[in-house]
Amino acid sequence: MTSKITLTAALLVFVTVLSAQAPSQSLKKGLVKKITSAQESALDSIRRSNPFTSVFQDKLVREPIDSKSAASFTTRLDSIVDDESYKGIYYYDENGNCTLEAYFNWDVQNGWRPDYNLETVYNENNMAVDQIVSFWNNSLMSLQPSYRETYFYQETGHMTEMIEYHWSINEWIPFGKIFSVYNQENLMEITFSLWNSNINQFEASIQEIYIYNTSGSLLEKIRSNRSGNQWIPFTKEVHTLNNENEPQSTLHYWWDSGIEEWEPTASIDYTYNTSGLEILRVYSDWVDADFNPEANLEQLYDDLNRLTSSGFYVWNAWDNDWVGSDLSTFEYDVMNSILESISYIWNTELGIFVPSWKYENSYDS
């Protein structure tokens, strides 16, 4: 298993970077889970060391990815219902690409009322080239466009550019852009730019550089911020790999401009089972010249190597022990598609996980 970076993963990052001006509505429904305050607190220091790492991105790592593109599954997700109060319905083109995701809230007086739509247009290679998100407007009693993303690819299929727009009255206004550079296979550089309406052009603000070993596994990621005409170092990740080229540990650093040296801030350690599947991830914070545990992620799999349980825990320094935060369990059909996902939260008084909500998925043939 090699550790490679793709621009697709960077798109999740882009949401975090630009969140200060993002729409107030959050796409937290569907297959993206809610974030608890305990998780937010536990991962805060880690995000400080690597601000480009989204909590949502981290959670997606520990959930089976139920992609709705043509290349994902032989069965396609038709709908998803959250405790009978929220549902999503999915529509596909003749190539099996999901062209519309429609989400609804249950209104006791009016029944199912739209929440938001995600419309996607694909190119001849079944790659998304345009996505528009529209939210329900109670005043107008209709869905109104909110933001849009367009995607551009090179011949190899790598995404080289993503541009985000926000809707303003009656037109799309540019907001941000990601531009990427690849060698033959690996993402080597990403530049994040924001739209300057005073000069009507994008201005680079953040850059990330990626360094790999000869096997194509990521060794370092260096982030810099734009200051005038210079890139100033800000954060760095250093990855140590095992004999299988899997991440064994990740060290996070920030640039101390006063002494012009990298200072450690956090670490992540990984453990795998005999099948090479990650079963434990421990997050630690750099305190008093040492790494101290702060949070961990524990994962279980069935005999078919499908993720069945994913639990998040935080370190309780007072009791010198791990305390539960949230837990997710998954059930599958014979086609390996997720039939049911149940989320649990930690009950402090009982000292156990208790059910919180459940998703049930249905698929066509």
VOBA-1610 file (N, C-alpha, C; in pm, whole numbers, padded with zeros to 5 digits, always signed):
BEGIN
Met+00085-00119+00000Met+00000+00000+00000Met+00088+00124+00000Thr+00077+00206-00104Thr+00155+00329-00109Thr+00071+00445-00060Ser+00139+00547-00015Ser+00070+00665+00037Ser+00089+00779-00061Lys-00013+00802-00143Lys-00005+00906-00245Lys-00108+01015-00218Ile-00079+01133-00265Ile-00168+01246-00248Ile-00233+01277-00382Thr-00364+01301-00383Thr-00433+01339-00504Thr-00503+01472-00482Leu-00536+01539-00591Leu-00605+01666-00580Leu-00746+01647-00527Thr-00803+01527-00548Thr-00935+01501-00493Thr-00935+01518-00342Ala-00831+01466-00276Ala-00822+01483-00131Ala-00804+01629-00096Ala-00733+01702-00181Ala-00709+01844-00154Ala-00837+01925-00161Leu-00936+01877-00235Leu-01061+01951-00244Leu-01130+01958-00109Leu-01120+01850-00031Leu-01174+01853+00105Leu-01101+01958+00187Val-00973+01969+00165Val-00891+02067+00235Val-00938+02207+00200Phe-00973+02226+00072Phe-01010+02358+00024Phe-01130+02412+00101Val-01225+02323+00134Val-01341+02364+00212Val-01298+02422+00345Thr-01197+02361+00409Thr-01147+02409+00537Thr-01077+02543+00522Val-00994+02555+00420Val-00916+02678+00400Val-01007+02797+00377Leu-01117+02774+00302Leu-01204+02885+00264Leu-01328+02896+00351Ser-01332+02824+00462Ser-01453+02815+00542Ser-01497+02948+00600Ala-01405+03042+00615Ala-01441+03170+00674Ala-01548+03241+00594Gln-01553+03216+00461Gln-01651+03283+00379Gln-01747+03185+00314Ala-01749+03062+00361Ala-01836+02961+00302Ala-01980+02986+00344Pro-02079+02931+00270Pro-02219+02945+00308Pro-02242+02890+00447Ser-02340+02950+00517Ser-02365+02909+00655Ser-02419+02768+00663Gln-02494+02724+00559Gln-02545+02588+00562Gln-02429+02491+00547Ser-02434+02383+00620Ser-02327+02283+00616Ser-02376+02156+00552Leu-02299+02100+00460Leu-02336+01974+00397Leu-02300+01859+00490Lys-02361+01858+00606Lys-02321+01762+00708Lys-02407+01636+00704Lys-02508+01637+00619Lys-02596+01520+00611Lys-02542+01424+00507Gly-02628+01330+00464Gly-02582+01231+00368Gly-02482+01139+00432Leu-02368+01116+00366Leu-02270+01022+00417Leu-02163+01089+00500Val-02168+01221+00516Val-02070+01291+00599Val-02129+01310+00737Lys-02060+01260+00838Lys-02115+01257+00973Lys-02093+01387+01047Lys-02175+01405+01151Lys-02161+01521+01236Lys-02035+01510+01322Ile-01981+01624+01360Ile-01861+01627+01443Ile-01899+01664+01585Thr-01857+01585+01681Thr-01890+01612+01819Thr-01792+01712+01878Ser-01834+01779+01984Ser-01747+01878+02048Ser-01622+01813+02106Ala-01634+01688+02152Ala-01518+01620+02206Ala-01413+01597+02099Gln-01457+01557+01980Gln-01363+01538+01871Gln-01300+01671+01830Glu-01384+01774+01826Glu-01333+01905+01787Glu-01222+01949+01880Ser-01241+01926+02010Ser-01140+01965+02107Ser-01015+01879+02094Ala-01036+01748+02076Ala-00922+01656+02074Ala-00833+01679+01953Leu-00893+01717+01841Leu-00815+01733+01719Leu-00770+01876+01694Asp-00808+01966+01783Asp-00777+02107+01760Asp-00627+02132+01751Ser-00551+02074+01841Ser-00407+02098+01839Ser-00342+02037+01717Ile-00397+01924+01671Ile-00342+01861+01551Ile-00372+01948+01430Arg-00491+02006+01425Arg-00522+02093+01312Arg-00437+02219+01315Arg-00396+02263+01434Arg-00310+02380+01441Arg-00175+02350+01377Ser-00128+02227+01394Ser+00001+02192+01335Ser-00012+02169+01186Asn-00132+02137+01138Asn-00154+02114+00996Asn-00291+02168+00960Pro-00305+02299+00945Pro-00436+02361+00926Pro-00507+02313+00799Phe-00434+02248+00709Phe-00499+02202+00588Phe-00571+02070+00608Thr-00555+02007+00723Thr-00621+01880+00748Thr-00758+01906+00808Ser-00861+01869+00735Ser-00998+01888+00781Ser-01039+01774+00871Val-01120+01805+00974Val-01175+01699+01059Val-01262+01608+00975Phe-01336+01666+00881Phe-01421+01583+00795Phe-01335+01490+00712Gln-01222+01538+00663Gln-01134+01453+00584Gln-01084+01337+00668Asp-01050+01365+00794Asp-01000+01259+00881Asp-01107+01156+00907Lys-01232+01200+00923Lys-01340+01105+00949Lys-01370+01022+00826Leu-01356+01081+00709Leu-01382+01006+00587Leu-01282+00892+00570Val-01162+00909+00625Val-01062+00804+00615Val-01110+00679+00685Arg-01185+00696+00793Arg-01225+00580+00870Arg-01366+00531+00837Glu-01426+00583+00731Glu-01555+00532+00686Glu-01541+00476+00546Pro-01611+00366+00513Pro-01607+00316+00377Pro-01654+00425+00281Ile-01581+00448+00176Ile-01618+00552+00081Ile-01722+00496-00014Asp-01844+00548-00007Asp-01952+00502-00092Asp-01966+00598-00209Ser-01871+00591-00301Ser-01869+00682-00414Ser-01989+00658-00503Lys-02041+00766-00562Lys-02154+00753-00650Lys-02115+00778-00795Ser-01988+00752-00828Ser-01944+00762-00967Ser-01961+00628-01036Ala-01950+00629-01168Ala-01974+00508-01245Ala-01874+00399-01211Ala-01755+00436-01165Ala-01650+00337-01142Ala-01656+00275-01004Ser-01758+00308-00924Ser-01757+00263-00786Ser-01813+00123-00767Phe-01944+00107-00778Phe-02004-00021-00748Phe-02094-00067-00862Thr-02120-00196-00868Thr-02215-00247-00966Thr-02357-00213-00924Thr-02380-00189-00795Thr-02508-00139-00749Thr-02491+00006-00711Arg-02597+00085-00730Arg-02587+00228-00705Arg-02685+00268-00596Leu-02645+00361-00513Leu-02726+00407-00402Leu-02846+00486-00455Asp-02968+00442-00420Asp-03089+00513-00461Asp-03129+00619-00361Ser-03121+00584-00232Ser-03168+00677-00130Ser-03105+00643+00003Ile-03113+00740+00095Ile-03061+00721+00230Ile-03153+00797+00324Val-03191+00736+00436Val-03283+00798+00530Val-03220+00802+00668Asp-03222+00919+00732Asp-03166+00938+00865Asp-03280+00951+00964Asp-03302+00849+01046Asp-03403+00843+01153Asp-03537+00907+01112Glu-03578+00887+00987Glu-03707+00931+00935Glu-03727+01082+00939Ser-03620+01158+00959Ser-03634+01304+00960Ser-03552+01369+00850Tyr-03466+01291+00785Tyr-03381+01346+00680Tyr-03356+01236+00578Lys-03361+01270+00450Lys-03337+01168+00348Lys-03268+01229+00227Gly-03200+01143+00154Gly-03137+01183+00029Gly-03178+01088-00081Ile-03203+01142-00200Ile-03239+01062-00317Ile-03138+01092-00426Tyr-03092+00986-00496Tyr-02984+00999-00594Tyr-03032+00958-00733Tyr-02992+01037-00832Tyr-03030+01013-00970Tyr-02904+00996-01055Tyr-02912+00907-01156Tyr-02795+00870-01234Tyr-02820+00886-01383Asp-02712+00907-01459Asp-02725+00909-01604Asp-02707+00768-01660Glu-02707+00756-01794Glu-02699+00625-01856Glu-02564+00557-01834Asn-02463+00636-01791Asn-02331+00579-01764Asn-02313+00541-01617Gly-02416+00561-01538Gly-02407+00526-01396Gly-02351+00637-01309Asn-02333+00756-01365Asn-02283+00870-01287Asn-02398+00937-01212Cys-02374+00972-01088Cys-02477+01040-01009Cys-02483+01187-01053Thr-02592+01225-01116Thr-02607+01361-01168Thr-02681+01454-01072Leu-02756+01396-00979Leu-02831+01479-00885Leu-02841+01408-00751Glu-02805+01478-00645Glu-02828+01435-00508Glu-02926+01533-00447Ala-03044+01485-00411Ala-03148+01571-00356Ala-03173+01532-00210Tyr-03159+01627-00119Tyr-03175+01602+00024Tyr-03296+01676+00079Phe-03366+01613+00174Phe-03492+01664+00224Phe-03497+01656+00376Asn-03565+01756+00436Asn-03599+01754+00579Asn-03747+01719+00593Trp-03780+01648+00700Trp-03920+01614+00724Trp-03988+01728+00799Asp-04098+01777+00742Asp-04179+01882+00802Asp-04312+01818+00841Val-04348+01824+00970Val-04468+01754+01017Val-04594+01808+00951Gln-04591+01933+00903Gln-04709+01992+00840Gln-04710+01974+00689Asn-04591+01978+00628Asn-04584+01976+00483Asn-04516+01853+00425Gly-04475+01760+00510Gly-04407+01641+00460Gly-04262+01670+00427Trp-04207+01600+00327Trp-04067+01617+00292Trp-04045+01749+00220Arg-03960+01833+00277Arg-03928+01962+00217Arg-03781+01963+00176Pro-03748+02014+00056Pro-03608+02015+00011Pro-03516+02087+00109Asp-03395+02035+00122Asp-03291+02101+00201Asp-03185+02158+00107Tyr-03123+02071+00028Tyr-03031+02120-00075Tyr-03015+02016-00184Asn-02974+02062-00301Asn-02944+01975-00415Asn-02798+01990-00454Leu-02740+01880-00498Leu-02606+01882-00557Leu-02617+01826-00698Glu-02596+01913-00798Glu-02604+01872-00938Glu-02463+01860-00995Thr-02439+01752-01070Thr-02306+01727-01124Thr-02313+01698-01273Val-02221+01760-01348Val-02207+01736-01492Val-02075+01664-01515Tyr-02074+01564-01603Tyr-01955+01483-01629Tyr-01908+01501-01773Asn-01779+01477-01794Asn-01726+01479-01929Asn-01736+01342-01992Glu-01680+01326-02114Glu-01691+01198-02184Glu-01615+01086-02116Asn-01526+01122-02022Asn-01452+01022-01946Asn-01515+00993-01810Asn-01639+01037-01791Asn-01714+01017-01667Asn-01649+01084-01548Met-01581+01195-01572Met-01522+01274-01464Met-01605+01401-01442Ala-01628+01434-01316Ala-01707+01554-01285Ala-01635+01679-01334Val-01706+01764-01404Val-01648+01889-01453Val-01720+02011-01399Asp-01839+01991-01343Asp-01915+02105-01293Asp-02010+02056-01184Gln-02008+02123-01068Gln-02099+02089-00961Gln-02162+02217-00905Ile-02293+02212-00883Ile-02366+02327-00829Ile-02446+02282-00708Val-02434+02355-00600Val-02511+02329-00478Val-02616+02438-00462Ser-02741+02396-00444Ser-02852+02489-00424Ser-02921+02456-00293Phe-02947+02559-00212Phe-03013+02542-00083Phe-03157+02592-00090Trp-03241+02535-00005Trp-03381+02574+00001Trp-03395+02711+00066Asn-03473+02798+00002Asn-03500+02932+00053Asn-03646+02937+00098Asn-03668+02949+00228Asn-03805+02949+00280Asn-03886+03068+00232Ser-03820+03182+00214Ser-03892+03302+00169Ser-03942+03287+00026Leu-03857+03232-00059Leu-03894+03215-00200Leu-03961+03081-00226Met-03957+02992-00126Met-04014+02859-00139Met-03959+02785-00260Ser-03828+02795-00276Ser-03763+02727-00387Ser-03615+02707-00357Leu-03550+02619-00432Leu-03407+02600-00421Leu-03335+02712-00494Gln-03234+02770-00427Gln-03158+02880-00485Gln-03010+02843-00492Pro-02942+02876-00604Pro-02799+02842-00616Pro-02718+02908-00506Ser-02617+02838-00457Ser-02533+02889-00349Ser-02386+02894-00391Tyr-02331+02780-00425Tyr-02193+02782-00473Tyr-02170+02674-00577Arg-02059+02689-00648Arg-02032+02606-00765Arg-01884+02575-00773Glu-01851+02456-00822Glu-01712+02420-00844Glu-01697+02363-00985Thr-01594+02408-01056Thr-01563+02353-01188Thr-01427+02286-01182Tyr-01410+02176-01258Tyr-01290+02095-01251Tyr-01228+02078-01389Phe-01095+02079-01393Phe-01021+02064-01518Phe-00917+01955-01500Tyr-00893+01878-01607Tyr-00806+01761-01599Tyr-00701+01763-01709Gln-00592+01693-01684Gln-00495+01671-01790Gln-00522+01536-01855Glu-00449+01505-01960Glu-00478+01383-02037Glu-00465+01256-01953Thr-00381+01258-01853Thr-00364+01141-01768Thr-00483+01118-01676Gly-00573+01215-01669Gly-00689+01204-01581Gly-00671+01275-01449His-00552+01327-01420His-00530+01401-01296His-00601+01536-01303Met-00665+01572-01193Met-00729+01702-01186Met-00622+01809-01162Thr-00617+01906-01249Thr-00513+02008-01240Thr-00566+02141-01186Glu-00697+02160-01190Glu-00749+02289-01144Glu-00892+02273-01097Met-00923+02340-00988Met-01059+02350-00939Met-01087+02496-00906Ile-01199+02547-00953Ile-01237+02686-00926Ile-01371+02685-00854Glu-01378+02758-00743Glu-01502+02769-00667Glu-01563+02907-00689Tyr-01697+02907-00707Tyr-01772+03030-00726Tyr-01882+03039-00621His-01918+03160-00583His-02032+03184-00495His-02137+03264-00571Trp-02263+03232-00547Trp-02372+03298-00617Trp-02401+03433-00553Ser-02412+03537-00634Ser-02440+03671-00585Ser-02549+03734-00672Ile-02667+03742-00619Ile-02786+03803-00683Ile-02823+03727-00811Asn-02747+03746-00918Asn-02782+03680-01044Asn-02661+03634-01124Glu-02547+03617-01056Glu-02428+03571-01128Glu-02333+03498-01034Trp-02246+03418-01094Trp-02145+03346-01020Trp-02020+03432-01006Ile-01975+03451-00882Ile-01856+03531-00854Ile-01742+03437-00814Pro-01624+03446-00880Pro-01512+03360-00841Pro-01476+03381-00694Phe-01437+03273-00629Phe-01402+03282-00487Phe-01262+03228-00460Gly-01236+03105-00504Gly-01106+03045-00478Gly-01067+02949-00588Lys-00938+02916-00594Lys-00889+02825-00697Lys-00777+02739-00640Ile-00775+02614-00683Ile-00664+02524-00655Ile-00598+02488-00787Phe-00468+02505-00795Phe-00393+02467-00914Phe-00287+02366-00873Ser-00276+02256-00946Ser-00185+02150-00906Ser-00088+02116-01018Val+00027+02064-00977Val+00131+02021-01069Val+00167+01877-01037Tyr+00172+01792-01139Tyr+00205+01650-01123Tyr+00333+01616-01196Asn+00401+01511-01147Asn+00497+01444-01235Asn+00416+01335-01305Gln+00472+01225-01339Gln+00394+01123-01410Gln+00276+01071-01329Glu+00294+01052-01200Glu+00189+00993-01117Glu+00155+01076-00995Asn+00253+01139-00934Asn+00234+01201-00804Asn+00205+01350-00812Leu+00123+01394-00719Leu+00099+01536-00702Leu+00220+01600-00637Met+00280+01696-00702Met+00405+01755-00654Met+00384+01890-00587Glu+00283+01963-00631Glu+00265+02099-00579Glu+00120+02142-00594Ile+00069+02210-00494Ile-00065+02270-00498Ile-00053+02416-00458Thr-00121+02502-00534Thr-00128+02644-00499Thr-00273+02681-00478Phe-00304+02738-00361Phe-00437+02784-00328Phe-00442+02935-00349Ser-00541+02981-00424Ser-00553+03124-00455Ser-00692+03173-00420Leu-00702+03299-00382Leu-00830+03363-00354Leu-00853+03475-00455Trp-00980+03498-00486Trp-01016+03599-00585Trp-01007+03739-00524Asn-00935+03828-00592Asn-00925+03968-00551Asn-01016+04049-00641Ser-01130+04092-00587Ser-01228+04164-00669Ser-01181+04303-00707Asn-01081+04356-00637Asn-01031+04489-00671Asn-00953+04489-00802Ile-00885+04378-00829Ile-00807+04370-00953Ile-00861+04261-01046Asn-00971+04197-01004Asn-01037+04095-01085Asn-00942+03983-01130Gln-00870+03927-01035Gln-00786+03813-01065Gln-00756+03736-00937Phe-00712+03612-00955Phe-00675+03529-00840Phe-00537+03567-00790Glu-00520+03563-00658Glu-00390+03588-00596Glu-00352+03468-00511Ala-00234+03414-00536Ala-00186+03298-00461Ala-00169+03333-00314Ser-00214+03243-00226Ser-00204+03270-00083Ser-00137+03156-00007Ile-00151+03033-00053Ile-00097+02916+00018Ile-00040+02819-00084Gln+00071+02757-00048Gln+00133+02658-00136Gln+00173+02535-00056Glu+00157+02418-00116Glu+00203+02294-00055Glu+00293+02221-00153Ile+00408+02172-00102Ile+00504+02096-00180Ile+00509+01955-00124Tyr+00511+01854-00213Tyr+00511+01713-00173Tyr+00639+01646-00218Ile+00697+01564-00129Ile+00821+01492-00157Ile+00796+01343-00135Tyr+00839+01259-00232Tyr+00810+01116-00229Tyr+00940+01035-00230Asn+00928+00907-00193Asn+01041+00817-00211Asn+01035+00755-00350Thr+01127+00666-00382Thr+01132+00609-00516Thr+01013+00520-00547Ser+00941+00478-00443Ser+00822+00395-00463Ser+00696+00478-00481Gly+00711+00608-00472Gly+00596+00696-00488Gly+00518+00720-00361Ser+00572+00684-00246Ser+00505+00708-00118Ser+00547+00842-00061Leu+00452+00911-00001Leu+00476+01045+00051Leu+00571+01043+00170Leu+00674+01127+00164Leu+00769+01141+00274Leu+00752+01273+00347Glu+00730+01381+00273Glu+00717+01513+00335Glu+00612+01596+00263Lys+00548+01682+00340Lys+00459+01784+00285Lys+00491+01915+00356Ile+00524+02016+00278Ile+00563+02145+00333Ile+00464+02251+00287Arg+00409+02321+00383Arg+00314+02428+00352Arg+00379+02563+00375Ser+00355+02657+00282Ser+00408+02793+00294Ser+00296+02893+00268Asn+00306+03009+00329Asn+00212+03118+00308Asn+00277+03228+00225Arg+00196+03292+00143Arg+00247+03398+00057Arg+00260+03528+00135Ser+00376+03592+00125Ser+00399+03723+00187Ser+00473+03809+00086Gly+00401+03900+00026Gly+00462+03981-00081Gly+00495+03892-00199Asn+00620+03888-00237Asn+00663+03804-00348Asn+00735+03677-00301Gln+00722+03644-00172Gln+00794+03530-00117Gln+00699+03429-00054Trp+00744+03304-00056Trp+00674+03198+00017Trp+00746+03176+00150Ile+00671+03194+00260Ile+00727+03180+00394Ile+00684+03045+00452Pro+00778+02958+00493Pro+00740+02827+00551Pro+00645+02844+00669Phe+00552+02750+00682Phe+00458+02758+00791Phe+00446+02625+00867Thr+00412+02516+00796Thr+00401+02385+00860Thr+00468+02279+00774Lys+00500+02166+00837Lys+00562+02055+00765Lys+00517+01923+00826Glu+00497+01822+00740Glu+00471+01685+00782Glu+00587+01598+00736Val+00633+01510+00824Val+00738+01415+00788Val+00685+01275+00817His+00682+01190+00714His+00626+01056+00726His+00737+00951+00733Thr+00725+00860+00829Thr+00811+00743+00837Thr+00730+00622+00792Leu+00786+00542+00700Leu+00713+00430+00642Leu+00767+00297+00692Asn+00681+00195+00694Asn+00727+00061+00729Asn+00775-00011+00603Asn+00805-00140+00616Asn+00858-00215+00502Asn+00758-00232+00389Glu+00629-00210+00420Glu+00524-00222+00318Glu+00492-00086+00257Asn+00574+00013+00286Asn+00552+00150+00237Asn+00424+00211+00294Glu+00379+00163+00408Glu+00264+00220+00475Glu+00313+00321+00579Pro+00237+00427+00604Pro+00277+00524+00707Pro+00287+00457+00843Gln+00399+00471+00908Gln+00418+00419+01043Gln+00402+00530+01145Ser+00448+00648+01108Ser+00430+00766+01195Ser+00436+00891+01110Thr+00370+00995+01159Thr+00372+01126+01095Thr+00405+01230+01200Leu+00508+01308+01176Leu+00545+01416+01267Leu+00506+01549+01206His+00443+01633+01286His+00400+01765+01242His+00491+01872+01304Tyr+00526+01970+01222Tyr+00612+02079+01266Tyr+00553+02213+01224Trp+00592+02318+01297Trp+00564+02453+01251Trp+00695+02531+01246Trp+00698+02630+01158Trp+00820+02706+01136Trp+00832+02819+01238Asp+00938+02816+01316Asp+00966+02922+01413Asp+01053+03025+01343Ser+00991+03135+01300Ser+01064+03237+01224Ser+01167+03310+01309Gly+01148+03306+01443Gly+01244+03373+01530Gly+01380+03307+01528Ile+01382+03174+01529Ile+01509+03102+01527Ile+01532+03033+01392Glu+01432+03048+01303Glu+01439+02988+01169Glu+01468+02838+01175Glu+01383+02769+01254Glu+01393+02624+01265Glu+01253+02564+01275Trp+01242+02435+01237Trp+01117+02363+01251Trp+01102+02313+01394Glu+00986+02340+01456Glu+00957+02296+01592Glu+00843+02194+01588Pro+00857+02079+01659Pro+00751+01978+01658Pro+00625+02028+01728Thr+00510+01983+01679Thr+00382+02021+01741Thr+00295+01899+01772Ala+00300+01795+01687Ala+00212+01680+01707Ala+00265+01560+01631Ser+00209+01443+01660Ser+00248+01321+01590Ser+00127+01230+01573Ile+00135+01142+01474Ile+00034+01039+01452Ile+00107+00907+01431Asp+00067+00804+01505Asp+00127+00671+01491Asp+00021+00572+01442Tyr+00061+00484+01350Tyr-00032+00393+01285Tyr+00004+00247+01316Thr-00100+00164+01332Thr-00081+00020+01352Thr-00172-00054+01254Tyr-00121-00164+01196Tyr-00195-00239+01094Tyr-00211-00385+01136Asn-00312-00452+01079Asn-00325-00595+01102Asn-00246-00672+00996Thr-00254-00804+00998Thr-00174-00884+00905Thr-00218-00867+00761Ser-00338-00812+00739Ser-00386-00786+00603Ser-00346-00648+00553Gly-00273-00574+00637Gly-00230-00441+00598Gly-00335-00335+00618Leu-00440-00365+00693Leu-00546-00269+00720Leu-00518-00195+00850Glu-00542-00067+00850Glu-00515+00014+00968Glu-00616-00017+01078Ile-00566-00053+01195Ile-00654-00085+01307Ile-00643+00015+01422Leu-00536+00094+01423Leu-00519+00190+01531Leu-00440+00311+01480Arg-00491+00429+01517Arg-00421+00554+01486Arg-00420+00638+01614Val-00302+00673+01662Val-00290+00748+01787Val-00237+00887+01758Tyr-00313+00988+01803Tyr-00274+01128+01789Tyr-00210+01175+01920Ser-00096+01241+01909Ser-00027+01295+02027Ser+00010+01440+02004Asp+00017+01513+02114Asp+00052+01655+02109Asp+00189+01674+02173Trp+00266+01769+02122Trp+00398+01799+02175Trp+00384+01896+02293Val+00412+01846+02413Val+00399+01926+02535Val+00521+01900+02623Asp+00583+02006+02669Asp+00698+01994+02759Asp+00805+01900+02701Ala+00837+01924+02574Ala+00945+01852+02506Ala+00918+01702+02494Asp+00789+01663+02487Asp+00757+01522+02471Asp+00620+01510+02405Phe+00595+01395+02339Phe+00465+01370+02278Phe+00373+01305+02379Asn+00255+01364+02397Asn+00156+01314+02492Asn+00030+01272+02416Pro-00024+01153+02446Pro-00143+01106+02373Pro-00261+01201+02393Glu-00338+01218+02285Glu-00452+01308+02292Glu-00579+01245+02238Ala-00568+01163+02136Ala-00686+01099+02079Ala-00642+00974+02003Asn-00735+00880+01985Asn-00703+00765+01900Asn-00825+00717+01824Leu-00797+00643+01719Leu-00899+00588+01632Leu-00877+00438+01624Glu-00980+00358+01662Glu-00970+00213+01659Glu-01068+00159+01556Gln-01021+00066+01469Gln-01104+00014+01362Gln-01103-00138+01360Leu-01220-00199+01334Leu-01236-00343+01325Leu-01287-00380+01186Tyr-01251-00500+01140Tyr-01290-00546+01007Tyr-01347-00687+01016Asp-01428-00726+00916Asp-01479-00862+00911Asp-01384-00951+00830Asp-01425-01076+00805Asp-01339-01170+00734Asp-01315-01130+00588Leu-01399-01040+00536Leu-01382-00992+00400Leu-01307-00859+00395Asn-01246-00823+00509Asn-01168-00699+00522Asn-01253-00574+00502Arg-01380-00583+00538Arg-01468-00466+00533Arg-01473-00402+00671Leu-01467-00270+00674Leu-01471-00198+00801Leu-01607-00219+00867Thr-01608-00270+00989Thr-01733-00294+01061Thr-01750-00203+01181Ser-01642-00150+01233Ser-01652-00065+01351Ser-01538+00036+01350Ser-01571+00159+01385Ser-01471+00266+01391Ser-01500+00353+01512Gly-01412+00347+01611Gly-01433+00419+01736Gly-01329+00526+01760Phe-01376+00642+01805Phe-01287+00754+01833Phe-01284+00778+01984Tyr-01163+00791+02040Tyr-01144+00808+02183Tyr-01052+00927+02210Val-01072+00989+02326Val-00986+01100+02367Val-00919+01064+02500Trp-00802+01120+02519Trp-00724+01089+02638Trp-00768+01176+02755Asn-00799+01110+02867Asn-00837+01180+02989Asn-00714+01182+03081Ala-00648+01297+03087Ala-00525+01308+03165Ala-00551+01293+03314Trp-00673+01329+03359Trp-00703+01319+03502Trp-00708+01174+03546Asp-00772+01090+03464Asp-00785+00948+03498Asp-00677+00863+03434Asn-00594+00927+03352Asn-00486+00856+03284Asn-00540+00736+03205Asp-00646+00764+03126Asp-00711+00657+03052Asp-00784+00715+02931Trp-00820+00625+02835Trp-00896+00668+02718Trp-01044+00674+02750Val-01112+00776+02697Val-01255+00793+02715Val-01320+00797+02577Gly-01432+00725+02562Gly-01499+00720+02432Gly-01553+00855+02391Ser-01557+00877+02260Ser-01617+00998+02203Ser-01732+00959+02111Asp-01703+00886+02005Asp-01811+00837+01920Asp-01769+00708+01852Leu-01868+00632+01808Leu-01844+00501+01748Leu-01940+00484+01631Ser-01890+00426+01521Ser-01975+00396+01406Ser-01961+00249+01371Thr-02074+00185+01338Thr-02072+00046+01293Thr-02136+00038+01156Phe-02096-00064+01077Phe-02142-00074+00939Phe-02183-00218+00907Glu-02292-00231+00829Glu-02336-00359+00778Glu-02342-00350+00625Tyr-02311-00463+00557Tyr-02300-00463+00412Tyr-02390-00568+00350Asp-02418-00550+00218Asp-02486-00654+00143Asp-02382-00739+00071Val-02428-00833-00010Val-02336-00924-00077Val-02251-00854-00182Met-02291-00733-00223Met-02214-00656-00320Met-02118-00560-00251Asn-02105-00573-00119Asn-02014-00490-00038Asn-02059-00345-00028Ser-02185-00318-00057Ser-02239-00184-00039Ser-02294-00171+00103Ile-02284-00052+00159Ile-02329-00030+00297Ile-02481-00032+00304Leu-02535-00124+00383Leu-02679-00128+00406Leu-02722-00042+00524Glu-02639-00042+00626Glu-02677+00027+00749Glu-02554+00081+00819Ser-02565+00202+00870Ser-02460+00264+00949Ser-02522+00322+01075Ile-02471+00279+01190Ile-02524+00327+01318Ile-02415+00405+01390Ser-02452+00520+01441Ser-02358+00603+01516Ser-02394+00600+01664Tyr-02290+00592+01747Tyr-02306+00592+01892Tyr-02225+00707+01952Ile-02270+00758+02063Ile-02194+00859+02138Ile-02166+00805+02277Trp-02065+00859+02341Trp-02022+00811+02471Trp-02108+00870+02581Asn-02163+00782+02664Asn-02239+00825+02781Asn-02145+00827+02901Thr-02113+00946+02947Thr-02014+00962+03054Thr-02059+00895+03183Glu-02189+00907+03217Glu-02237+00849+03342Glu-02232+00697+03339Leu-02271+00637+03226Leu-02274+00491+03216Leu-02138+00434+03177Gly-02054+00518+03116Gly-01924+00472+03072Gly-01930+00377+02954Ile-02033+00393+02867Ile-02049+00308+02750Ile-02097+00393+02632Phe-02089+00334+02511Phe-02146+00398+02393Phe-02296+00370+02387Val-02375+00471+02354Val-02519+00456+02338Val-02557+00503+02198Pro-02661+00441+02137Pro-02698+00478+01999Pro-02738+00625+01989Ser-02702+00684+01875Ser-02733+00824+01850Ser-02823+00839+01727Trp-02779+00784+01613Trp-02861+00789+01492Trp-02822+00675+01400Lys-02905+00653+01297Lys-02884+00542+01206Lys-02916+00583+01063Tyr-02831+00537+00970Tyr-02857+00552+00827Tyr-02890+00415+00768Glu-02993+00410+00684Glu-03026+00290+00611Glu-03021+00322+00462Asn-02945+00245+00386Asn-02928+00270+00243Asn-03004+00166+00162Ser-03056+00209+00046Ser-03115+00115-00048Ser-03052+00137-00184Tyr-03042+00030-00263Tyr-02972+00034-00391Tyr-03060-00024-00500Asp-03033+00020-00624Asp-03100-00044-00737Asp-03019-00165-00781Ser-03060-00230-00885Ser-02993-00350-00931Ser-02894-00320-01044
//
